[in-house]
Amino acid sequence: MALELPSLLITDDDRDFRETLRGVFEPRGFRTTLAADGREGLEFVRQSNFHLLLVDMHMPRMTGLEMVRRLRELHSNIPCILLSAALDEDICKQARQIEVTSVLSKPVTFLQLTGIVGQVMRERYGWTPPALSGGN
């Protein structure tokens, strides 16, 4: 069965950034859900199925790495892209250990982000977003 409407969870404590990403990905064929922190994101994952997660590293209550670590403990292998404004080798090392799909440094361009999302969706699900290379 072909994947028609993939679901994307965007977890970031910056409301404007979450809304901006919704505006980038919904026109490209994604159903988006927005979470304000790792705990809320984890709760959404427990309640619904997602194809891909975009997760900020530095958030109150639960970091992005901790959120992904807990997902992995639940035997979830959902692809996760970690975003960090303060990326360092320790974060990258921890991300590799818990099999984060990709780590991107903020600020990230929409072209970088849509490119890696498109790559993950093609490799994992054989799905190419209809307008992934479009503007915004």
N, CA, C and O atoms as CSV, one atom per row, in Angstrom:
chain,resi,resn,atom,element,x,y,z
A,1,MET,N,N,0.840,-1.187,0.000
A,1,MET,CA,C,0.000,0.000,0.000
A,1,MET,C,C,0.883,1.248,0.000
A,1,MET,O,O,1.798,1.357,0.816
A,2,ALA,N,N,0.623,2.159,-0.880
A,2,ALA,CA,C,1.427,3.372,-1.008
A,2,ALA,C,C,1.147,4.339,0.138
A,2,ALA,O,O,0.018,4.465,0.612
A,3,LEU,N,N,2.191,5.005,0.559
A,3,LEU,CA,C,2.082,6.014,1.595
A,3,LEU,C,C,1.523,7.288,0.963
A,3,LEU,O,O,2.157,7.877,0.087
A,4,GLU,N,N,0.331,7.717,1.406
A,4,GLU,CA,C,-0.304,8.879,0.794
A,4,GLU,C,C,-0.159,10.151,1.616
A,4,GLU,O,O,0.095,11.220,1.059
A,5,LEU,N,N,-0.315,10.052,2.921
A,5,LEU,CA,C,-0.237,11.235,3.769
A,5,LEU,C,C,0.663,10.927,4.966
A,5,LEU,O,O,0.177,10.512,6.019
A,6,PRO,N,N,1.963,11.128,4.808
A,6,PRO,CA,C,2.867,10.824,5.911
A,6,PRO,C,C,2.688,11.814,7.056
A,6,PRO,O,O,2.338,12.977,6.852
A,7,SER,N,N,2.936,11.325,8.253
A,7,SER,CA,C,2.772,12.171,9.440
A,7,SER,C,C,4.133,12.566,9.988
A,7,SER,O,O,5.050,11.752,10.095
A,8,LEU,N,N,4.229,13.836,10.329
A,8,LEU,CA,C,5.465,14.448,10.796
A,8,LEU,C,C,5.199,15.109,12.142
A,8,LEU,O,O,4.294,15.934,12.263
A,9,LEU,N,N,5.990,14.747,13.157
A,9,LEU,CA,C,5.908,15.396,14.455
A,9,LEU,C,C,7.050,16.391,14.566
A,9,LEU,O,O,8.217,16.029,14.411
A,10,ILE,N,N,6.710,17.647,14.834
A,10,ILE,CA,C,7.692,18.717,14.995
A,10,ILE,C,C,7.711,19.091,16.468
A,10,ILE,O,O,6.718,19.592,16.996
A,11,THR,N,N,8.834,18.851,17.135
A,11,THR,CA,C,8.959,19.113,18.564
A,11,THR,C,C,10.034,20.173,18.777
A,11,THR,O,O,11.218,19.931,18.544
A,12,ASP,N,N,9.604,21.348,19.223
A,12,ASP,CA,C,10.516,22.473,19.437
A,12,ASP,C,C,9.836,23.440,20.398
A,12,ASP,O,O,8.627,23.654,20.303
A,13,ASP,N,N,10.590,24.024,21.316
A,13,ASP,CA,C,9.991,24.949,22.280
A,13,ASP,C,C,9.751,26.341,21.698
A,13,ASP,O,O,9.145,27.186,22.356
A,14,ASP,N,N,10.214,26.587,20.484
A,14,ASP,CA,C,9.998,27.869,19.815
A,14,ASP,C,C,8.728,27.766,18.959
A,14,ASP,O,O,8.734,27.161,17.887
A,15,ARG,N,N,7.650,28.364,19.453
A,15,ARG,CA,C,6.350,28.264,18.783
A,15,ARG,C,C,6.403,28.767,17.342
A,15,ARG,O,O,5.845,28.134,16.445
A,16,ASP,N,N,7.067,29.899,17.114
A,16,ASP,CA,C,7.151,30.456,15.769
A,16,ASP,C,C,7.878,29.500,14.814
A,16,ASP,O,O,7.486,29.345,13.658
A,17,PHE,N,N,8.940,28.866,15.315
A,17,PHE,CA,C,9.688,27.916,14.490
A,17,PHE,C,C,8.815,26.711,14.139
A,17,PHE,O,O,8.819,26.254,12.996
A,18,ARG,N,N,8.068,26.195,15.118
A,18,ARG,CA,C,7.151,25.068,14.868
A,18,ARG,C,C,6.136,25.434,13.788
A,18,ARG,O,O,5.908,24.671,12.849
A,19,GLU,N,N,5.533,26.608,13.935
A,19,GLU,CA,C,4.518,27.043,12.973
A,19,GLU,C,C,5.117,27.262,11.585
A,19,GLU,O,O,4.485,26.947,10.577
A,20,THR,N,N,6.324,27.796,11.534
A,20,THR,CA,C,7.007,27.990,10.253
A,20,THR,C,C,7.234,26.644,9.574
A,20,THR,O,O,7.006,26.506,8.372
A,21,LEU,N,N,7.685,25.647,10.348
A,21,LEU,CA,C,7.919,24.325,9.765
A,21,LEU,C,C,6.617,23.683,9.297
A,21,LEU,O,O,6.593,22.997,8.275
A,22,ARG,N,N,5.541,23.903,10.039
A,22,ARG,CA,C,4.234,23.404,9.583
A,22,ARG,C,C,3.931,23.998,8.205
A,22,ARG,O,O,3.486,23.293,7.299
A,23,GLY,N,N,4.177,25.302,8.061
A,23,GLY,CA,C,3.926,25.981,6.793
A,23,GLY,C,C,4.824,25.504,5.666
A,23,GLY,O,O,4.472,25.632,4.494
A,24,VAL,N,N,5.978,24.957,6.009
A,24,VAL,CA,C,6.887,24.408,4.998
A,24,VAL,C,C,6.438,23.009,4.578
A,24,VAL,O,O,6.435,22.692,3.388
A,25,PHE,N,N,6.060,22.171,5.544
A,25,PHE,CA,C,5.829,20.756,5.234
A,25,PHE,C,C,4.392,20.391,4.858
A,25,PHE,O,O,4.196,19.450,4.089
A,26,GLU,N,N,3.395,21.088,5.361
A,26,GLU,CA,C,2.027,20.729,4.980
A,26,GLU,C,C,1.774,20.905,3.482
A,26,GLU,O,O,1.147,20.035,2.876
A,27,PRO,N,N,2.239,22.001,2.855
A,27,PRO,CA,C,2.042,22.111,1.400
A,27,PRO,C,C,2.821,21.051,0.609
A,27,PRO,O,O,2.558,20.837,-0.575
A,28,ARG,N,N,3.771,20.399,1.265
A,28,ARG,CA,C,4.578,19.365,0.618
A,28,ARG,C,C,4.030,17.963,0.894
A,28,ARG,O,O,4.713,16.967,0.654
A,29,GLY,N,N,2.805,17.893,1.394
A,29,GLY,CA,C,2.144,16.606,1.508
A,29,GLY,C,C,2.189,15.926,2.862
A,29,GLY,O,O,1.851,14.747,2.959
A,30,PHE,N,N,2.598,16.630,3.917
A,30,PHE,CA,C,2.684,16.037,5.249
A,30,PHE,C,C,1.521,16.459,6.135
A,30,PHE,O,O,1.024,17.581,6.040
A,31,ARG,N,N,1.096,15.545,6.994
A,31,ARG,CA,C,0.197,15.890,8.101
A,31,ARG,C,C,1.128,16.191,9.270
A,31,ARG,O,O,1.926,15.338,9.658
A,32,THR,N,N,1.039,17.381,9.829
A,32,THR,CA,C,1.969,17.760,10.896
A,32,THR,C,C,1.266,17.840,12.243
A,32,THR,O,O,0.095,18.205,12.342
A,33,THR,N,N,2.015,17.489,13.262
A,33,THR,CA,C,1.601,17.650,14.647
A,33,THR,C,C,2.713,18.425,15.333
A,33,THR,O,O,3.891,18.164,15.092
A,34,LEU,N,N,2.351,19.375,16.186
A,34,LEU,CA,C,3.343,20.224,16.842
A,34,LEU,C,C,3.368,19.955,18.340
A,34,LEU,O,O,2.324,19.874,18.987
A,35,ALA,N,N,4.584,19.815,18.888
A,35,ALA,CA,C,4.773,19.610,20.323
A,35,ALA,C,C,5.742,20.664,20.844
A,35,ALA,O,O,6.716,21.008,20.175
A,36,ALA,N,N,5.465,21.178,22.057
A,36,ALA,CA,C,6.261,22.264,22.625
A,36,ALA,C,C,7.516,21.799,23.355
A,36,ALA,O,O,8.419,22.599,23.600
A,37,ASP,N,N,7.582,20.514,23.706
A,37,ASP,CA,C,8.773,19.999,24.380
A,37,ASP,C,C,8.819,18.479,24.246
A,37,ASP,O,O,7.902,17.868,23.697
A,38,GLY,N,N,9.883,17.881,24.749
A,38,GLY,CA,C,10.083,16.450,24.613
A,38,GLY,C,C,9.009,15.603,25.268
A,38,GLY,O,O,8.611,14.574,24.723
A,39,ARG,N,N,8.542,16.022,26.420
A,39,ARG,CA,C,7.489,15.247,27.089
A,39,ARG,C,C,6.206,15.226,26.271
A,39,ARG,O,O,5.577,14.180,26.108
A,40,GLU,N,N,5.825,16.394,25.758
A,40,GLU,CA,C,4.625,16.463,24.941
A,40,GLU,C,C,4.814,15.642,23.654
A,40,GLU,O,O,3.907,14.931,23.224
A,41,GLY,N,N,5.990,15.751,23.057
A,41,GLY,CA,C,6.284,14.979,21.853
A,41,GLY,C,C,6.185,13.485,22.092
A,41,GLY,O,O,5.615,12.754,21.283
A,42,LEU,N,N,6.747,13.035,23.210
A,42,LEU,CA,C,6.696,11.622,23.568
A,42,LEU,C,C,5.255,11.157,23.753
A,42,LEU,O,O,4.898,10.052,23.345
A,43,GLU,N,N,4.439,11.992,24.363
A,43,GLU,CA,C,3.035,11.647,24.569
A,43,GLU,C,C,2.300,11.524,23.227
A,43,GLU,O,O,1.484,10.620,23.048
A,44,PHE,N,N,2.588,12.429,22.288
A,44,PHE,CA,C,1.976,12.331,20.956
A,44,PHE,C,C,2.368,11.021,20.272
A,44,PHE,O,O,1.536,10.374,19.637
A,45,VAL,N,N,3.645,10.634,20.404
A,45,VAL,CA,C,4.115,9.404,19.771
A,45,VAL,C,C,3.428,8.186,20.386
A,45,VAL,O,O,3.156,7.205,19.695
A,46,ARG,N,N,3.154,8.255,21.670
A,46,ARG,CA,C,2.452,7.139,22.326
A,46,ARG,C,C,1.004,7.025,21.857
A,46,ARG,O,O,0.421,5.942,21.895
A,47,GLN,N,N,0.425,8.139,21.416
A,47,GLN,CA,C,-0.986,8.177,21.023
A,47,GLN,C,C,-1.223,7.978,19.528
A,47,GLN,O,O,-2.305,7.545,19.134
A,48,SER,N,N,-0.241,8.284,18.696
A,48,SER,CA,C,-0.423,8.252,17.239
A,48,SER,C,C,0.805,7.666,16.567
A,48,SER,O,O,1.870,7.539,17.171
A,49,ASN,N,N,0.629,7.311,15.298
A,49,ASN,CA,C,1.747,6.821,14.504
A,49,ASN,C,C,2.335,7.974,13.696
A,49,ASN,O,O,1.609,8.757,13.083
A,50,PHE,N,N,3.646,8.059,13.709
A,50,PHE,CA,C,4.352,9.074,12.934
A,50,PHE,C,C,5.373,8.394,12.040
A,50,PHE,O,O,5.910,7.341,12.382
A,51,HIS,N,N,5.635,9.002,10.895
A,51,HIS,CA,C,6.624,8.481,9.966
A,51,HIS,C,C,7.997,9.104,10.188
A,51,HIS,O,O,9.022,8.507,9.861
A,52,LEU,N,N,8.004,10.318,10.750
A,52,LEU,CA,C,9.259,11.044,10.919
A,52,LEU,C,C,9.097,12.076,12.020
A,52,LEU,O,O,8.034,12.678,12.171
A,53,LEU,N,N,10.176,12.277,12.799
A,53,LEU,CA,C,10.171,13.277,13.859
A,53,LEU,C,C,11.272,14.290,13.612
A,53,LEU,O,O,12.409,13.920,13.319
A,54,LEU,N,N,10.933,15.583,13.732
A,54,LEU,CA,C,11.914,16.666,13.783
A,54,LEU,C,C,11.955,17.112,15.229
A,54,LEU,O,O,10.934,17.531,15.775
A,55,VAL,N,N,13.120,17.031,15.862
A,55,VAL,CA,C,13.220,17.244,17.300
A,55,VAL,C,C,14.335,18.234,17.620
A,55,VAL,O,O,15.483,18.041,17.218
A,56,ASP,N,N,13.987,19.296,18.347
A,56,ASP,CA,C,14.989,20.246,18.816
A,56,ASP,C,C,15.763,19.627,19.974
A,56,ASP,O,O,15.195,18.868,20.760
A,57,MET,N,N,17.022,19.934,20.085
A,57,MET,CA,C,17.850,19.403,21.160
A,57,MET,C,C,17.538,20.065,22.499
A,57,MET,O,O,17.283,19.381,23.489
A,58,HIS,N,N,17.557,21.391,22.527
A,58,HIS,CA,C,17.484,22.120,23.794
A,58,HIS,C,C,16.064,22.613,24.057
A,58,HIS,O,O,15.615,23.605,23.484
A,59,MET,N,N,15.366,21.886,24.946
A,59,MET,CA,C,13.991,22.236,25.315
A,59,MET,C,C,13.826,22.054,26.814
A,59,MET,O,O,14.549,21.265,27.423
A,60,PRO,N,N,12.880,22.775,27.422
A,60,PRO,CA,C,12.612,22.562,28.848
A,60,PRO,C,C,11.953,21.196,29.069
A,60,PRO,O,O,11.386,20.611,28.147
A,61,ARG,N,N,12.034,20.719,30.261
A,61,ARG,CA,C,11.424,19.463,30.728
A,61,ARG,C,C,12.085,18.209,30.183
A,61,ARG,O,O,12.275,17.255,30.938
A,62,MET,N,N,12.442,18.167,28.908
A,62,MET,CA,C,13.088,16.990,28.332
A,62,MET,C,C,13.806,17.380,27.049
A,62,MET,O,O,13.198,17.944,26.139
A,63,THR,N,N,15.100,17.080,26.976
A,63,THR,CA,C,15.864,17.427,25.777
A,63,THR,C,C,15.454,16.530,24.610
A,63,THR,O,O,14.799,15.504,24.791
A,64,GLY,N,N,15.851,16.939,23.430
A,64,GLY,CA,C,15.594,16.129,22.249
A,64,GLY,C,C,16.256,14.767,22.330
A,64,GLY,O,O,15.657,13.759,21.955
A,65,LEU,N,N,17.503,14.729,22.823
A,65,LEU,CA,C,18.185,13.440,22.960
A,65,LEU,C,C,17.453,12.526,23.934
A,65,LEU,O,O,17.310,11.330,23.680
A,66,GLU,N,N,16.993,13.083,25.039
A,66,GLU,CA,C,16.268,12.273,26.012
A,66,GLU,C,C,14.962,11.752,25.419
A,66,GLU,O,O,14.582,10.606,25.660
A,67,MET,N,N,14.282,12.582,24.652
A,67,MET,CA,C,13.051,12.146,24.001
A,67,MET,C,C,13.315,10.961,23.073
A,67,MET,O,O,12.600,9.960,23.116
A,68,VAL,N,N,14.341,11.079,22.240
A,68,VAL,CA,C,14.659,9.990,21.308
A,68,VAL,C,C,15.122,8.750,22.085
A,68,VAL,O,O,14.767,7.627,21.725
A,69,ARG,N,N,15.898,8.944,23.128
A,69,ARG,CA,C,16.355,7.814,23.953
A,69,ARG,C,C,15.156,7.044,24.507
A,69,ARG,O,O,15.141,5.814,24.486
A,70,ARG,N,N,14.159,7.767,24.999
A,70,ARG,CA,C,12.960,7.109,25.539
A,70,ARG,C,C,12.163,6.415,24.439
A,70,ARG,O,O,11.598,5.345,24.663
A,71,LEU,N,N,12.114,7.011,23.270
A,71,LEU,CA,C,11.457,6.346,22.137
A,71,LEU,C,C,12.136,5.015,21.829
A,71,LEU,O,O,11.470,4.005,21.605
A,72,ARG,N,N,13.450,5.025,21.819
A,72,ARG,CA,C,14.199,3.805,21.517
A,72,ARG,C,C,13.955,2.739,22.598
A,72,ARG,O,O,13.895,1.549,22.289
A,73,GLU,N,N,13.816,3.156,23.844
A,73,GLU,CA,C,13.501,2.216,24.924
A,73,GLU,C,C,12.141,1.568,24.717
A,73,GLU,O,O,11.904,0.447,25.165
A,74,LEU,N,N,11.243,2.284,24.031
A,74,LEU,CA,C,9.918,1.741,23.706
A,74,LEU,C,C,9.966,0.892,22.433
A,74,LEU,O,O,8.929,0.508,21.892
A,75,HIS,N,N,11.176,0.606,21.968
A,75,HIS,CA,C,11.403,-0.178,20.751
A,75,HIS,C,C,10.868,0.508,19.510
A,75,HIS,O,O,10.452,-0.147,18.554
A,76,SER,N,N,10.881,1.809,19.531
A,76,SER,CA,C,10.438,2.577,18.380
A,76,SER,C,C,11.646,2.929,17.522
A,76,SER,O,O,12.639,3.463,18.016
A,77,ASN,N,N,11.551,2.629,16.246
A,77,ASN,CA,C,12.648,2.974,15.336
A,77,ASN,C,C,12.221,4.066,14.350
A,77,ASN,O,O,12.711,4.123,13.222
A,78,ILE,N,N,11.306,4.926,14.788
A,78,ILE,CA,C,10.878,6.057,13.960
A,78,ILE,C,C,12.105,6.893,13.595
A,78,ILE,O,O,12.908,7.216,14.471
A,79,PRO,N,N,12.263,7.245,12.336
A,79,PRO,CA,C,13.378,8.117,11.975
A,79,PRO,C,C,13.240,9.476,12.682
A,79,PRO,O,O,12.159,10.063,12.722
A,80,CYS,N,N,14.354,9.954,13.233
A,80,CYS,CA,C,14.376,11.221,13.968
A,80,CYS,C,C,15.494,12.099,13.430
A,80,CYS,O,O,16.626,11.650,13.243
A,81,ILE,N,N,15.157,13.347,13.187
A,81,ILE,CA,C,16.150,14.349,12.799
A,81,ILE,C,C,16.276,15.310,13.970
A,81,ILE,O,O,15.302,15.950,14.366
A,82,LEU,N,N,17.478,15.408,14.520
A,82,LEU,CA,C,17.752,16.264,15.671
A,82,LEU,C,C,18.301,17.597,15.183
A,82,LEU,O,O,19.196,17.639,14.339
A,83,LEU,N,N,17.754,18.696,15.725
A,83,LEU,CA,C,18.195,20.048,15.384
A,83,LEU,C,C,18.791,20.693,16.632
A,83,LEU,O,O,18.222,20.581,17.718
A,84,SER,N,N,19.929,21.366,16.487
A,84,SER,CA,C,20.544,21.994,17.651
A,84,SER,C,C,21.250,23.285,17.269
A,84,SER,O,O,22.003,23.338,16.296
A,85,ALA,N,N,20.990,24.333,18.063
A,85,ALA,CA,C,21.680,25.607,17.865
A,85,ALA,C,C,23.056,25.585,18.521
A,85,ALA,O,O,23.899,26.435,18.234
A,86,ALA,N,N,23.280,24.614,19.400
A,86,ALA,CA,C,24.567,24.512,20.093
A,86,ALA,C,C,25.147,23.115,19.879
A,86,ALA,O,O,25.433,22.391,20.832
A,87,LEU,N,N,25.311,22.760,18.617
A,87,LEU,CA,C,25.776,21.429,18.255
A,87,LEU,C,C,27.249,21.272,18.612
A,87,LEU,O,O,28.069,22.133,18.295
A,88,ASP,N,N,27.578,20.164,19.274
A,88,ASP,CA,C,28.972,19.853,19.573
A,88,ASP,C,C,29.191,18.348,19.396
A,88,ASP,O,O,28.245,17.604,19.138
A,89,GLU,N,N,30.435,17.912,19.536
A,89,GLU,CA,C,30.777,16.512,19.301
A,89,GLU,C,C,30.073,15.581,20.285
A,89,GLU,O,O,29.723,14.458,19.922
A,90,ASP,N,N,29.861,16.023,21.517
A,90,ASP,CA,C,29.185,15.184,22.504
A,90,ASP,C,C,27.734,14.904,22.086
A,90,ASP,O,O,27.259,13.773,22.192
A,91,ILE,N,N,27.042,15.935,21.615
A,91,ILE,CA,C,25.667,15.743,21.141
A,91,ILE,C,C,25.663,14.789,19.947
A,91,ILE,O,O,24.823,13.892,19.873
A,92,CYS,N,N,26.586,14.977,19.021
A,92,CYS,CA,C,26.664,14.098,17.841
A,92,CYS,C,C,26.941,12.657,18.250
A,92,CYS,O,O,26.343,11.731,17.701
A,93,LYS,N,N,27.842,12.460,19.209
A,93,LYS,CA,C,28.177,11.112,19.681
A,93,LYS,C,C,26.956,10.447,20.317
A,93,LYS,O,O,26.646,9.293,20.020
A,94,GLN,N,N,26.269,11.176,21.188
A,94,GLN,CA,C,25.077,10.624,21.827
A,94,GLN,C,C,23.995,10.320,20.788
A,94,GLN,O,O,23.302,9.307,20.884
A,95,ALA,N,N,23.855,11.194,19.806
A,95,ALA,CA,C,22.851,10.988,18.756
A,95,ALA,C,C,23.147,9.711,17.970
A,95,ALA,O,O,22.230,8.954,17.651
A,96,ARG,N,N,24.420,9.467,17.658
A,96,ARG,CA,C,24.791,8.232,16.946
A,96,ARG,C,C,24.474,7.005,17.794
A,96,ARG,O,O,24.003,5.995,17.270
A,97,GLN,N,N,24.728,7.083,19.094
A,97,GLN,CA,C,24.502,5.940,19.984
A,97,GLN,C,C,23.036,5.530,20.035
A,97,GLN,O,O,22.734,4.350,20.210
A,98,ILE,N,N,22.124,6.481,19.886
A,98,ILE,CA,C,20.691,6.145,19.941
A,98,ILE,C,C,20.069,6.140,18.544
A,98,ILE,O,O,18.848,6.170,18.392
A,99,GLU,N,N,20.930,6.101,17.538
A,99,GLU,CA,C,20.518,5.944,16.148
A,99,GLU,C,C,19.583,7.052,15.652
A,99,GLU,O,O,18.567,6.791,15.008
A,100,VAL,N,N,19.959,8.304,15.974
A,100,VAL,CA,C,19.276,9.447,15.374
A,100,VAL,C,C,19.614,9.417,13.882
A,100,VAL,O,O,20.768,9.205,13.510
A,101,THR,N,N,18.635,9.623,13.050
A,101,THR,CA,C,18.808,9.514,11.604
A,101,THR,C,C,19.746,10.582,11.053
A,101,THR,O,O,20.592,10.301,10.204
A,102,SER,N,N,19.589,11.809,11.545
A,102,SER,CA,C,20.412,12.913,11.075
A,102,SER,C,C,20.453,13.994,12.149
A,102,SER,O,O,19.502,14.165,12.912
A,103,VAL,N,N,21.566,14.721,12.197
A,103,VAL,CA,C,21.716,15.839,13.130
A,103,VAL,C,C,22.039,17.081,12.304
A,103,VAL,O,O,22.977,17.087,11.506
A,104,LEU,N,N,21.245,18.130,12.508
A,104,LEU,CA,C,21.442,19.378,11.770
A,104,LEU,C,C,21.679,20.523,12.742
A,104,LEU,O,O,21.075,20.590,13.813
A,105,SER,N,N,22.566,21.415,12.347
A,105,SER,CA,C,22.880,22.584,13.162
A,105,SER,C,C,21.954,23.739,12.793
A,105,SER,O,O,21.772,24.051,11.616
A,106,LYS,N,N,21.367,24.374,13.822
A,106,LYS,CA,C,20.567,25.578,13.605
A,106,LYS,C,C,21.509,26.773,13.554
A,106,LYS,O,O,22.517,26.758,14.261
A,107,PRO,N,N,21.249,27.782,12.781
A,107,PRO,CA,C,20.090,27.889,11.899
A,107,PRO,C,C,20.250,26.956,10.705
A,107,PRO,O,O,21.342,26.813,10.155
A,108,VAL,N,N,19.156,26.331,10.316
A,108,VAL,CA,C,19.128,25.422,9.184
A,108,VAL,C,C,18.307,26.081,8.077
A,108,VAL,O,O,17.304,26.742,8.344
A,109,THR,N,N,18.741,25.895,6.846
A,109,THR,CA,C,17.962,26.457,5.740
A,109,THR,C,C,16.805,25.510,5.419
A,109,THR,O,O,16.871,24.312,5.697
A,110,PHE,N,N,15.752,26.063,4.835
A,110,PHE,CA,C,14.633,25.217,4.443
A,110,PHE,C,C,15.074,24.207,3.393
A,110,PHE,O,O,14.573,23.083,3.361
A,111,LEU,N,N,16.013,24.603,2.531
A,111,LEU,CA,C,16.522,23.691,1.517
A,111,LEU,C,C,17.238,22.502,2.170
A,111,LEU,O,O,17.041,21.359,1.756
A,112,GLN,N,N,18.066,22.765,3.188
A,112,GLN,CA,C,18.730,21.669,3.914
A,112,GLN,C,C,17.702,20.758,4.556
A,112,GLN,O,O,17.779,19.536,4.431
A,113,LEU,N,N,16.748,21.352,5.238
A,113,LEU,CA,C,15.764,20.578,5.991
A,113,LEU,C,C,14.842,19.784,5.071
A,113,LEU,O,O,14.612,18.598,5.305
A,114,THR,N,N,14.316,20.418,4.034
A,114,THR,CA,C,13.447,19.677,3.128
A,114,THR,C,C,14.235,18.609,2.370
A,114,THR,O,O,13.694,17.560,2.021
A,115,GLY,N,N,15.508,18.881,2.120
A,115,GLY,CA,C,16.357,17.890,1.443
A,115,GLY,C,C,16.549,16.636,2.271
A,115,GLY,O,O,16.388,15.530,1.757
A,116,ILE,N,N,16.888,16.783,3.538
A,116,ILE,CA,C,17.109,15.609,4.388
A,116,ILE,C,C,15.794,14.896,4.674
A,116,ILE,O,O,15.760,13.667,4.726
A,117,VAL,N,N,14.715,15.643,4.859
A,117,VAL,CA,C,13.402,15.016,5.064
A,117,VAL,C,C,13.028,14.204,3.825
A,117,VAL,O,O,12.569,13.068,3.946
A,118,GLY,N,N,13.219,14.770,2.648
A,118,GLY,CA,C,12.928,14.048,1.411
A,118,GLY,C,C,13.766,12.789,1.279
A,118,GLY,O,O,13.261,11.741,0.876
A,119,GLN,N,N,15.046,12.889,1.616
A,119,GLN,CA,C,15.943,11.732,1.536
A,119,GLN,C,C,15.483,10.621,2.481
A,119,GLN,O,O,15.424,9.456,2.086
A,120,VAL,N,N,15.160,10.975,3.721
A,120,VAL,CA,C,14.708,9.979,4.700
A,120,VAL,C,C,13.409,9.328,4.229
A,120,VAL,O,O,13.259,8.110,4.323
A,121,MET,N,N,12.481,10.122,3.728
A,121,MET,CA,C,11.193,9.579,3.295
A,121,MET,C,C,11.358,8.644,2.091
A,121,MET,O,O,10.676,7.622,2.005
A,122,ARG,N,N,12.252,8.984,1.167
A,122,ARG,CA,C,12.505,8.113,0.014
A,122,ARG,C,C,13.170,6.810,0.449
A,122,ARG,O,O,12.750,5.726,0.045
A,123,GLU,N,N,14.222,6.926,1.286
A,123,GLU,CA,C,14.970,5.742,1.697
A,123,GLU,C,C,14.153,4.827,2.597
A,123,GLU,O,O,14.219,3.605,2.463
A,124,ARG,N,N,13.394,5.399,3.503
A,124,ARG,CA,C,12.673,4.596,4.491
A,124,ARG,C,C,11.331,4.080,3.981
A,124,ARG,O,O,10.942,2.948,4.267
A,125,TYR,N,N,10.628,4.921,3.223
A,125,TYR,CA,C,9.258,4.576,2.835
A,125,TYR,C,C,9.027,4.533,1.326
A,125,TYR,O,O,7.938,4.169,0.882
A,126,GLY,N,N,10.032,4.897,0.536
A,126,GLY,CA,C,9.848,4.949,-0.901
A,126,GLY,C,C,8.887,6.047,-1.329
A,126,GLY,O,O,8.235,5.940,-2.368
A,127,TRP,N,N,8.800,7.102,-0.526
A,127,TRP,CA,C,7.850,8.186,-0.769
A,127,TRP,C,C,8.587,9.468,-1.113
A,127,TRP,O,O,9.508,9.875,-0.405
A,128,THR,N,N,8.181,10.093,-2.190
A,128,THR,CA,C,8.737,11.388,-2.571
A,128,THR,C,C,7.645,12.434,-2.426
A,128,THR,O,O,6.619,12.360,-3.103
A,129,PRO,N,N,7.857,13.404,-1.550
A,129,PRO,CA,C,6.863,14.464,-1.398
A,129,PRO,C,C,6.610,15.138,-2.743
A,129,PRO,O,O,7.554,15.406,-3.486
A,130,PRO,N,N,5.344,15.412,-3.063
A,130,PRO,CA,C,4.993,15.933,-4.384
A,130,PRO,C,C,5.658,17.258,-4.737
A,130,PRO,O,O,5.944,17.501,-5.909
A,131,ALA,N,N,5.910,18.118,-3.761
A,131,ALA,CA,C,6.470,19.444,-4.070
A,131,ALA,C,C,7.682,19.732,-3.213
A,131,ALA,O,O,7.921,20.887,-2.860
A,132,LEU,N,N,8.461,18.707,-2.866
A,132,LEU,CA,C,9.542,18.902,-1.898
A,132,LEU,C,C,10.604,19.881,-2.380
A,132,LEU,O,O,11.245,20.545,-1.565
A,133,SER,N,N,10.797,19.980,-3.665
A,133,SER,CA,C,11.834,20.890,-4.148
A,133,SER,C,C,11.313,22.289,-4.398
A,133,SER,O,O,12.061,23.155,-4.853
A,134,GLY,N,N,10.029,22.527,-4.104
A,134,GLY,CA,C,9.438,23.850,-4.331
A,134,GLY,C,C,9.972,24.899,-3.399
A,134,GLY,O,O,10.737,24.588,-2.486
A,135,GLY,N,N,9.582,26.147,-3.611
A,135,GLY,CA,C,10.063,27.285,-2.832
A,135,GLY,C,C,9.559,27.293,-1.408
A,135,GLY,O,O,8.973,26.307,-0.959
A,136,ASN,N,N,9.769,28.373,-0.689
A,136,ASN,CA,C,9.472,28.663,0.731
A,136,ASN,C,C,10.727,28.906,1.439
A,136,ASN,O,O,10.717,29.169,2.641
